[in-house]
Amino acid sequence: MVSVRGISKRYGAVQAVADVHFDVARGELFGLIGPDGAGKTSLLRIITTVLLADDGAASVDGHDVVRDYRTIRSMVGYMPGRFSLYQDLSVQENLDFFATLFGTTVEENYDLIRDIYVQLEPFKQRRAGNLSGGMKQKLALCCALIHSPTLLVLDEPTTGVDPVSRKEFWAMLRRFKEQGITTIVSTPYMDEARLCDRIALMQHGRIMQTATPDEIVAGFTTALFAARSANMYALHLDLLAHRNVESCYTFGEYLHVTLIDSSQGAVQTLSDNLLQRHPEFELISMEPTVEDCFIRMTNGVS
């Protein structure tokens, strides 16, 4: 459905996207995962024909993003990261306006947005600018779907949204997949990676790896441990100074640690050493997450 080949984009001295390659299959829920500044927004704008690349080529369903931009715009539903609807227009007026732009009506494609619109309908006369963050998100998604697109492109749609709305949003994306809609979604939240069919881990304008979430986690072959004590700052310094510690980083209320030698004897020696300085020291074995894999790749640890 989507093919990206060698796409690069520079803003002055800043290389926002650097020689990116990937494909998205028809009906797939594909995630671009990475922190702010990774190049996700620039890449999505190129795919949706909003921005021209400096190098490379991209296509949507065989249509070139430069030569066939008019055709692609009729096929794509795009939801930018920043709320971009008309804040002085009501919910209903925004929907009617975007439907008119694409030569359709809300009624014609109502089945596609019904599950979302029923939550908006009590507020349909309210100005868009006065909606909550979650409701703005739902309205923007309705406007992106109103012309029945075959490709849905969502740029960090859950940023700044409460956990309940995030969960509801991803449930909607799974329903769109069941309806055959191809979706590309970007997010800085590593926990959302598990909700995609495949993901591309992106940093500094480059894609580090593209695979299913399970395949990426399976590539983390080093034993992972979670460490904790009463003085986490001192523990962090002591772990970094230990000759058997390969990496150590903060992860929630724990420190995640990998060792050069993770044999039972080496782990016991580490624990014995740390217990001398940290009586409440705790070290437990952990299963890695996509975020652990991302941190490992970013730090250049093989």
Residue, then its C-alpha position, 0 to 999 in steps of 0.5 A: m500500500v505504501s512504499v518509501r525508498g531512500i527518503s531524506k529531508r533537511y531543514g538547513a543544517v538539520q537532517a530531519v529524515a535520512d535515507v529512510h526505507f520501508d513498506v506498509a502492506r494493505g490493511e496493516l496497522f503500522g507504527l512509527i515509534g520514536p521520541d520528539g525530533a526523530g523525524k516522524t512528522s516530516l516523514l508522514r507529511i511527505i507520504t501525505t503530499v504536504l511536504l516535498a522530500d529532498d531525495g528519494a521516492a514514495s508512493v501510495d497504492g502505486h501513485d507517486v507522492v509528487r506526480d500524483y498528489r491530487t489522487i493521493r489526497s483523495m485516498v488519504g485521511y490525515m490527522p496532524g499532531r497539532f489540532s488543526l480544525y477550525q476552532d470557531l466552528s462547531v463540531q457539526e460545522n467542521l464535519d460538514f465542511f470537511a465532507t464538502l471538501f471531498g464532495t461527500t456528506v456526513e450521511e453518506n459515510y456515517d457508518l464509518i464514523r458512527d462509533i466515534y460520532v455517538q460520543l460527539e453528538p451531545f456536543k455537536q453544537r459546541r465550538a471545537g475550541n471548547l472541547s476536551g483533549g479527548m473530544k478534539q481527538k475524536l473530532a479530528l479522527c471523524c474529519a479524517l475519515i469522513h471521505s472514506p479513505t483507504l489510508l489513514v495517517l495519524d501523527e502522534p494522535t494520543t499525545g497529551v490525551d488521558p489514559v482512558s481516551r488513549k485506550e479507546f483510541w487504539a480500540m478504534l484503530r483495531r476496528f478500522k483494521e478489521q474494516g480493511i483500512t491501512t493505518i500508519v500511526s506515529t507515537p513517542y509512547m513505547d507501550e503503544a508499539r505492542l498494539c501495532d502489527r509492525i513497527a519502525l523504531m526511529q531516531h535522529g531521522r533514521i530507522m533503526q529496525t523494522a519488524t513486529p513488536d515480538e520480533i524486536v523483543a526477541g532480538f534482546t538476547t541479553a539477560l535483563f534485571a531490575a534493581r531497586s534500593a532505598n537510595m536510587y541515585a546512589l545505587h545508579l552510581d554504584l551499578l555504573a561503576h561496577r566492572n560487571v555492569e554493561s548498561c544501567y538506566t532508569f525505568g519507572e521506579y526501577l533501574h534496568v541493568t544488563l551484565i557482561d557476565s550474567s551467570q548465576g555466580a556473577v549475579q550473586t557476586l554483584s548482589d553481595n557487593l551491592l548489599q554491603r552498601h544498600p541493605e534494601f537492595e533488590l535485583i530481579s530478572m525481567e522480560p525486556t520491552v520494546e522500550d528496552c530494545f530501543i534504549r539498547m539500540t540507541n546506546g549502540v549496544s549489540 
